[in-house]
Amino acid sequence: MSEMILIKNARMVNEGLILDGDLLIRSGRIERVDAEIASPENCRVMDAEGRLLLPGMIDDQVHFREPGSINKADIHSESRAAVAGGITSFMDMPNTNPNTVTLEALESKYQIAAEKSVANYAFYLGATNDNIDVIRSLDPRQACGIKVFMGASTGNMLVDSEEALDKIFRDAPVLVATHCEDSPTIELNEAEARDKYGDDVPISMHPAIRSEEACYLSSSFAVDLAKRHDTRLHVLHLTTAREMELFEAKPLEEKRITAEVCVHHLFFSDKDYDLKGAFIKCNPAIKKSSDRDALRQALKEGRIDVVATDHAPHLLEDKMGSYFQAPSGLPLVQHALPMMLELCRDEYLSLEMLVEKTSHAPARLFDIEERGYLREGYWADLVLVDYDHAFRVERDDVLYKCGWSPLEGMRLRSSVIATFVNGQLAYHHGEVNDQVRGMRLGFAR
């Protein structure tokens, strides 16, 4: 059982407001939020000294690589990095080895996480061209969603049968989350690049190969399918200005089709390839600065509902390869929240909207029980942020098992000071508490 903790003198960002006050944690939950709370007996008191107190970030898209590629990452290592970055809950993708495409494989991952994860956790069931019966049998409370790779990315989980897609969108008992890129378009672009450059294709060609057209063809097809079947669709990691026309600027509760953007697509642009190279090679690709600006605007307008990471670590030596050799994916959970706070500091985003897109909206979108808010009775998943404490990202400080970050050498102006998971102090002043274990997310479905 977690200790009783009173956080004093915090600037609490919650439900569209910023309020100064105190927050009391008892038995893992938020017992009271008020302007001033007297300390009960046997209570640990933490003085926030005016720092920001936010609900922990809920990351709806990570690849923690377990089982199968634990040389790159595992649930313990990456959940440690996540809590160091203020992420208190994550949802892990099914392209592990074995693929998470059976109920047995799904439950096996929950068992691993129960033993190893410092953060709270949930897992997607993966779709294939032929596992519709498994999808139909899924208990809606058993997984955060059904993941459909509507474009080749990592692994062999491409769903390219229109008949299979039709059945999945028609019969899925939970939200369908999609990776949308059109593989034939990408293959054609790759062939043209090889004709021009041979095997020495520059990394800067990545957004031309994984192109706007490839993204739009697939995401518009997914939206059309969802409209045909009234599917609860969530389109992941959008990257282009053109795709924004597919999504409506209205409250989340009025939507059947929602959208996500990832931190690196809000933060980087094609101008960064010359410096960062394969360290920012990901699928779908980071594209033009005009696309990045359109994503930022769509976030403010409400066309995009959620911000996530798509945390996808690879070994450093693999990333040093040529264009076709270097795998796609970035490790991001340790620095995603400070990256988003940069957008707040530069006035692209308010603190209130940051909390909406990283905590409140994911909780509502996935029907997560009693998390994502600073509310009395909710689980105490919290992050204390020093908005004015800058730090430089150094390789020696990286907690990812892969040992590197695409942000190395960059200065971020806000720092995570402490992270609470179910009322337990999981991270504090640079130290992860390895005794903390997260909980399986519950879904009110």
N, C-alpha and C positions, 0 to 999 in steps of 0.2 A: 504493500500500500504506500502511495506517495505521501510525503510529508505535507503539512499545512504550510502554505506560503502566502504572505501578504506582500503584494507589489505596490509600493507607495509612489506618489508623485509622478505618475505616468501621463503621457499624452496619448490617449487611446483613440485609435482610428477605427471606426466601426459604423456600418450602416449609414454612410453618407455624412457622418459627423466626426469632428475631432474634439474630444472632451478631456479636460484635465481631471485626474482623480486616482482612485485606488482600486485594486482588484484582489479578491481573496480566493485562493485555491484550497479546496478541501476534498480529500478522497478522490483526487484526480480530476475534479470538475470545478468549474467557476461557480463559487457559492454566492458571491456578491460583487457587484460593481457599483461604486458610489463615489461621490465627491471626496469623502473622507471616511475611512474605516479604522476604528480602534483595533489595535493588535490583540487577538485572543491569546490565551495562555498557550505555551508550547508551540508557538508559531514562528517560523523563520521569516524575518522581514528583509525585503530587498528594496532599496531606494533606487527608483528609476532615474531620479535627478532630472526629470523633464524629458527623458528620452521617449521615443515612439514605442507604443505597445500595439502590435498588430495581431490579428488572427494568423496562425501559421499558414504558409502557402500550401495549397493542395495542387500537386503536379499531376495532371491527367495523362501524361505520356512520358514514360521512361523505358529504357532498355538496360536493365541491370545484369543481363547476360547469364543469369543462373536459372536453370541448369544449362551446361553445354560449353560455355566460353569463359570459365571462371579464371582463366589466365588474364583476361582483359578486365573483368569486374565480377563482383558477386553482390548478393543482397546485403551482406554485412558491410562491406567496404563502401558501397555507394549510398546506403542509407546513413552511414556516418557522415559522409560528405553532404548529404541532403540536409541533415539537421544543423550542420555547421553553416549552411546557407539559409536557414529559416524555413525550410520545407519540412512540414510535419506529417504529411501524408502523400503517398505516391500510388500511381496505377501503372503496372508494368505490362509490357507488350508480350505477345505470344510467340514471337519468332526466336524462341530459344531452341535448344536441342536436348530432348525432343521438343518439337513444336507443341504449343499448348492448344491442341485441337480435339482433345477428349476431356471428359469430366474428371477422369483419373489423373491426367497430367495437370489439370487445373488445381485440384485439391492437393496434389503433391507440392506445388509451388507455395500454397498457403502454409503447408506444414514446414517447409524450409524457412519461410518468412517468420513464422511464430518462434522459431528457435534463434533466428539471426538478425532480424530487422530492428534497428533503433527507432525507425519511424513507423507510422501506421501504413497499412498496405492493402491493396486490392489488385486483382489480376483480370486481364481480358481473356475471353475465350476466342481463339483464332478461327476464322472461317477458311474453308478450302472449297475446291470445286465439288467435293463429294461428302461433306460432313453435315448436311442439312438436318439429318435426324438427330445428331448430337445437339445442334443449335436449338432445335425445337424442344428438346428435353431439358434444357437449362432452366434451373430455378432462377427467377429474376434477382433474387438476393445473393446468388452465388458468385456473380461476376459484375464488374463495373460496366461491361459492355461486350459487344461482339466486334472484334477488329477485322476489317476487310482490307487487304492490300489490293487495291484496284490499279496497281502499277508495280512493277518489279522494284524491290528495294534491297532488303537484306534477307537472305534465306530463300526458301522455295515455296512461299506461301501465296504466290500470285493467284488471285481468283479472276480468270479471264473468260469463263463461260458465262454468256449472257443468261442462259437458262438457270445456272446456279445462282447468279446475282439476283435474278428475279425472285427465286424462292427465298433467299436470305432476306431481302428487303421486305418481302411479303410476310414472312413467318417469324422473324426474330422476336423473341419475347422481351428483349431489352434493347436499349440504345445501340445503334450501329455506328461505329466510328471508322472512318475511311482514310486511307492513304491514297490520294488521287494524283496519279500521273499516267499518261497513256504510253504504254510500252512500245507499240509500233512507231510512234512519233520519235521517241527517244532513240530507238535502234536506227532509224533513218538518219537522225542527226549525228549519231556516233559514226556511222559509215561515211558521212560527208566529212566529218572532222578527220577521220583516218585518211581519207583520200587527199586531204590538204596537208596534214602534218605527219602522217605515218603514225608511229608509236609515240612521238614527242608532242602530243596534244598539250597545250598549256592549260594549267588549272583554271585560268581565267575564262576558258571556253565552257566551263561547267554550266553556267546559266543559259548558254545558247544550246547546249545539248539537252539538259533537263529544262526545256524551254517553257515559256509562257503558254504556248499552244498545247504542249503536252499536259500541262496542269489544267488548263481550261477545258479541254476536251473531256478529261476524266471527271473533274469536279462538277461540270454541268450535267454530265451523264448521271452521276450519283444523285444530284438534286432532282433531276427528272424522274429517276426511279423512285426516290422518296416521295415525291408528289403523287406519283401513280398509285403507290401502295399506302400512303399516309404513314410512312416509316418515321420513327424517331431517329433522325440522322444527325450526326455530329462530324463535321468535316475537319480533319486535323491539319495542322501546320500549313496554312495558306500562305502564298508567297507573292501573289501578283495583284496589281491594281485592277486588272480586268475581271478577276474572279469576284471582286467585291460586289459587282452588280447582281450576283446570284443570291445575296443574303440581305435580309430586311433589317432596317434600322428601327427596331421596336423592342419593347421589354422582353426579356428572356422567357417569361411565363406565357407569352403569347405565341411562342415559336414551336414548331415541330422540327425545324431545321436550324441547327446552330453551327457556330464556327469557332475555330481556335487559331491562334497565332503563337509562334514560339519566340522566345526572347532574342535569339540570334538573328531572326528575320526582322525584328524591330530595331536591332542594334547595329548590324553590319550592312554593307552594300557591296556591289561588284567592285567598287573602288578599293576594297580591302584585300582582294585576292593577291595583288602584287606583293603585299607585305606578309599576309598570313598563309597564302598558298593552300595546301591540302588540309591545314589545320581548321579551315572553315569550309571544307568540302562536305556537303551534306545533301540528303535527298528529302524533299525537293530543295533545289539550289537557292542560295542567297542570290538575289537578283538586283535590279537597278535601284539606285537611290530613289527614283520616282516611285517604284513599287514599295520600298520601305516606307516612304512618306505616306503613301496611300493606305498602308496597313495601320500606321499610327492614327490616321484620320478615321479609318473605319472602326478602330477600337473605341475612339471617343464617341463616334456616332451610334454605337451599339450594333453595328453590323457584325462585329467580332465580339464574342461573348467571354472567351477564356484565354488566358496566357499560360503557356506551359513551357517545358524545356526540350522535349524529345532527346533527353540525355542519352548519348550513344557512344560509349568509349571504345577506342581501339588502341592497340599497342603503338608506342611512339615509332618503333622501327617500321611498322606497316604504313604509317602516315608519311614516311619519308620517301615512299615509292613514287613512280611516275603517275600520270593522270589515271590510266586504266588499272594500275596496281594499287594505288592508295584507296582504302575503303572510305565510304561516306559515313559521317557521324561525328558529333562533338560531345565532350563531357562538359556539363553545364550546371548541375544542381548546386554546387557549392557557391556559385557566383550569380545565379539567375536573379535573385531578389535585389542584391546590390546593383546589378545591371538595370533592372526596372526602376530603381530609385534614381539612377542617373537621368532617366526620362522625366521623372518628377522634378528633379533639380533644374532641368533645362526647360521646364514648363510645357512639355508635351502632354503631360498627364498629371492629374491631381493625386494626392495621397489617397483620398477617398475612392477615386476610380481605380487606383492600383489595387487596393484591398478588394474592391468589387470583382475585379477580373482575375485575381489570383487566389481568392479565398471564398467570398460569398457566392459568386456565380458557379464555380465548380461544385460547391456543396449542393446548390439547388439543381443544377443541370443533371447531376448523377444521383439525386435523391439521397445524399449522404446523411445519415442520422447524427444529429447533435454535434456537428462540427462546422467550422468555417466562419464562426461569429464569436464576438465577445458578448455572450449571452449567459445570464445566470442559468445554471443547470446543464449547460453544454460542457463537453470535455474541454479541458484546459490545454488546447494546442495553441501556443502563443510564441511570438518572437519579439524580442526587445532589440530595437535598432537605435544606434547612435547616428543620427542623420548627418552629423558634421564631423565624423571621424573617418578621415580618408586612409586608404591603404593601397599598396601596390601589389598586384597579383604576382607572386613569385613561385617558381616550380617547387621549391622546398616546402612551401606551405600547402601544396595541393594534397587533398586526401583521397582522390580517386586512385583506384588500384593501377590504372594505366600511367599515372605519375606525371601528367602534363595537363595544361589548360590552353585553350585558344586565346585566353586573355593575358597571357604572361607578359609582364612589362607594362601593362595598362594600369592607370590610377583610377580607382573608384572612390567616390567621395562619401559613401555611407557604409557602415559596418554592422554586421549582426553581432550583438553582444551576448545574447542568451536565447536559447530555444527550449520551450517546454513541450513535452509530448505526454498527453494524458496526465498533466500536472507534475510530471517528473522533469527535473532539470537535465535535459539531454545534452546540452551544449552550453558552456559558459566560459567566456574570455579565452577562447582558443582551445579549450579542452572538451573532448567528447566523453560523455559518461557511458562506457561500454556495458554497464549493468542494466541500462534502460532497454526495455523491449516495447515496441509498438503493438498496436492492436489491429485485428482484422476490421476493415471498414464495414459498417452496417449500412444497408440500403433500405429505405422506407418505401418498398414497392409491393 
